[in-house]
Amino acid sequence: MTNMKDVKTIPYRDREFFLQGNATCAGCGLDLSLRWALKALGPKTVLVTPASCLNVVIGIWPKAAPDFPFINMVFAGGASAATGVYHGLKARGIEDYTVMTYAGDGGTTDIGIQALSGAAERGTNIIYVCYDNEAYMNTGIQRSSSTPVGVMTTTTPFGKTEQKKNLPAIMAAHNIPYVATASVADPLDLYDKFKKAKDIKGLKYIHIYAPCPPGWRIPSEKSVEVAKMAIDNGMWILYEIEDGIFRLTGKSKRLTDPKKRKPIHDYLKIQGRFRLVKEEQIKELEQYRDYLWNQVEKELLYQQMEEKTP
């Protein structure tokens, strides 16, 4: 894993592949995550992006922001198109490029899930990324299945009543070789996971916590701070599952003890999207967080038992 002492040795530390002047909002989690992902993958990367903020903020050719091959795709076709690109390159004898889908939660947890599941079942050698800003931000801040309980959106003006879908767990159930979560609050952890995914054959899935200042109703300068709070209070767990082996990463390694997790109230208070959240919904969010950590404990316990089995 990369650490602060050797961050200066990152090969593309001083190079930007997603160029300045793009139309992302200040503090955009999409922009922050994509820049670090591309530093890990390098210039031989082809990006396929289904309908999302990313399709819009890149600008119009020939003055578009991506300094690498970039393909706009329909909402439901992210994984399918990436599959086609991968096999097209392979047919031409080009196998040193990384093909990646970079989609929002709407294009992943909802509209794109069928194509993603199919690519996972086929074992297509691509990286699929969900940058999760927990709503359909590009089309007007509508709720998605990745929106948490209590969040105000334009389609849930009094707060969403359903819990967030756990897409990383669904992808892990496909028995693909690599599943990981990441956050813009820990760019080095994110970098390491993309570096690892690049060299693994088969479909790799990375789910990134990516705050959206206008959609979350937070000041743009608080974007990374909010992401850090989500890790510290255990609402967002950093982990990876490599060939079925589960590992906590980053700060989450220290949070297996519930007493070390900070309360969620400050995290909710700083975000305007939670301003109508009810006390019973706060308890639901806490229960969901505890449920996720109980699943983590089961995974760790199971692996300990496996290691002891002769």
N, C-alpha and C positions, 0 to 999 in steps of 0.2 A: 504494500500500500504506500502511496505517496505521503510524505510528511512535509511540514513547513520548511525543513532544512534543505530538502532537495527539490522544492517547487521550481527553483530557477533552472533546473535541468530539464524541465518539460520541453520536448522538442519544438512545439509550436506556441510556446508561451507568449511570444511577442507578435504572433501573426493572428489576424482576425479573418475568418472565412465568411462570417456573416457581418457585412460591412457596416460602418457607421453611416448615419443618415437614413437608416431604415425607419419605418413608421411605427415601431412599437412604442407603447406608452412608457414614460419614465417609471423605472422599478418593475418592469414587466418580467415575470418569472420565465416566460417563454424565451425571451431574448437572452437572459442570463444562463439558462440551462443549455440552450442550443450552442452558444459560443463555447462553453466548456466541453460539450459533447464533441464538437468538431475539432477542438484542440487535441482530443484523445484519438480521434479517428483519422485525422489528417486529410490532405487534399484529394485522395482517391476515394471519395465518398459520393454516392448518388443518393439524393434525398427525394422521396415521394411524399407529398403532403396532401391529404384529403381536405375538403372544405374546413376552414378554421381561420383563426386570426393570422396564422402564418402565411396563408395564401394572399392576404391583403397587405400585410406590412412589408412584404418584400419589394413592393414597388413594381414598376412596369419596365420591361426590357426596352432599350439596352442599358437602362440605369437601375437595374434591380440590385438588391442587396447581396444575394448569395454569390460567393466567389467559388462556386462548385456546381456540378450538374444538379438541377432542381426541376422537379416535375409537379405541376398542380394536378390534382385528381379529384374526382367526385367524392362526396361524403362517404359512400359505402365501399369505395374501391381502393382504400389505402394499401391493405395487405395484398390484394389481388394484383394491383399494378406493380408493386414491389417484387412480387413473385415473377411477373412477366419480365421486368427489367433484369432481375438476377439471371433467369434462364436465357434471355437474349444475349447478355454479356458472355455467359458460359458457352453458348453456341458459337460465339465468335472467338473463343479461346481466351477471353479476358476474365481472369479469376483473381486479380489483385485489387479489385474494387470492393468496398463495403456498400451494400445496398440497405438503406434504412427508411422506414416510414416514421414520420414525426407528426403525430396527430393529437388533437385535443381530446378531452374526456367525452364530448358529444360524439366525435367520430370514432371513439374506441369503445366506451362502455355501452353505448346505445347503437348508433347507426352502423358502425364498422365492425361490430363484434363477430358477425357471421363470417366475414372474409378473414378476420384474424384467427378465428377458431379453425377454419379450413387450412390456413397456412401452417398453423401449429401442428395439426394432424398430419400434414404432408411432410413436416420437418424442413420447410423451406429455409435456406441459409440466408436469412435477413435479420436485421435488428428492428424490432417494432417498439416505438417509444410513445407513451401517452404522457404529454405534459398536462397535468391535471390542475386546472384552475376552477374546478368544481361548478361549472355552469357553461352554457352556450354563450360565451362572451361576445363573439364576433357578430352574432345576429340579434343582440339586444338583451343579454343577461337572462336567458330563460333557464329553468331548472333542468338538470340532467340527472341520470341515475347515480352520478358521482357527487351530487350536491348533498351536504350533510343535513341532518334534522335541524329545523329552526331557522334556516337561511332564507332571507327575503330575496326573491328574484321577481322578474316581471310576470312570471306565471305562477309564482307562489308569494303573492304580496303580503300574506300574513304569516309566512314561514312554512317551509317544507315539512311535511309530516312523516315522510318515509326516510329510512336510514340509507346512508351511502353504500353503494355496491362495492364489494371487495374484489376488484378485478385482478390484482396480482394473485390472489388465492385461486381464482378461476383459471388463470393461465398456468399456475403450478399444477393444477389437476390435469392438464394436458400432458404432463410428464415431458416437458421440453427441457433442454439441457441447462438453461439459465433464465432465472427470474430475479429481478432486483427492484428495490425501491430506492429513490434518491431524492435529494432536496437541493434547492438553490442556496439553502443555508449552509451546506457543506459541499462546496464545489470540488474539493479534492477527492472526497468519497465518490462523488458523481463521476469525476474524471477516471478514477481507478476502475469503476464498474464498466464504463464504455471501453476502456483499454482491454479489459478482460473479455467483454462480449465480442470484441472484434476478432479475436482468435479462436472462438468457439464455433464449431460447425453446428448448423441447425438453426431453428428459430429461437431468438433471444428476446425477452420482453423486459423493458425497463419502464417503471412507472414513477414519474417525477412530480413532487409537490411544487407547484408553480403559481405563486400568488398573482392575482390580477388587481392592481390598486383601484381602478374605477369600479370593477365588478364587486370587489370585497369592501368597497367604501373605506379604504385606508389611505393615508398619505403615501405618496410614492416612495419617500425616503424610509418608510417603515416596512417595506416589502420583505426584506431579508430578516428583519427583526421578528416579524410575525412568523416567518418560516422557522426561525430558531425556537420561538415559543412553542410551536407545534411539536417539535422534537423534544424539548425539555419537559413538556407536560404529558408526553406519551401519546398524543393524538396522531402523530405521524411516526411510524417505526421504520428505521433504516435497517434493511437486511438484504441478504442475497440467498438464493437457493441454487446451488451448482451441482448438477447431477444428483439431485435429491437431497443434498446435504445443506441444511439450514444454518445460517450464521447471522448473528446480529453484527452491525457495523457502526462506525462512528460513535456518537454520544449514546446511541440506543443500547450499546453494550453495557452501560452502567445503570440502566433503568429497569432491570429485571426485578429489583426491589421496589414495590409500589410506593414506599415512603420517599423515594428519591425523585418521584415524578411530581412536578409542580402542579398546583391547582389550575383548572382550565378557565376560571372566571376572568382573569386579566386578558387571556387570549381572546375570549369572546367579546369582552368590553371594547377592545381596540378596533374591532371590525364593525362598521356600520351595518353590514348585512345581517348581523345577529341582534340588531337593536330591539326586535320584537320577540326575542326568544323567551319562552316561558320557563319557569323553574322546573317543571316536570320534563321539559325538553333538555334542559341542562343535565338532569339526572340520566336521561336517555343517552346523551352524548358520553357521559362518564361511564355508563354501563357498556356502551359499545367499545370505548377505549379499553376497558377492563376485559371485555370479551376477546379483543384482538391480542392482548397480552397473555390471556389464558391459553390461546392457541399457540403463541410463541413458546410458552412454558412447556406445553405438550410436545411440541416439535423438539425442543432441546432435551427433554426427558427421554423421548423415544430414541434420539440419537445416542444418548449416554448408554441406554440399554443395549443398543445395537453394537456399540464399541466394546461392551463387556462380554457380549456373546461370542464364545469361541468359534 
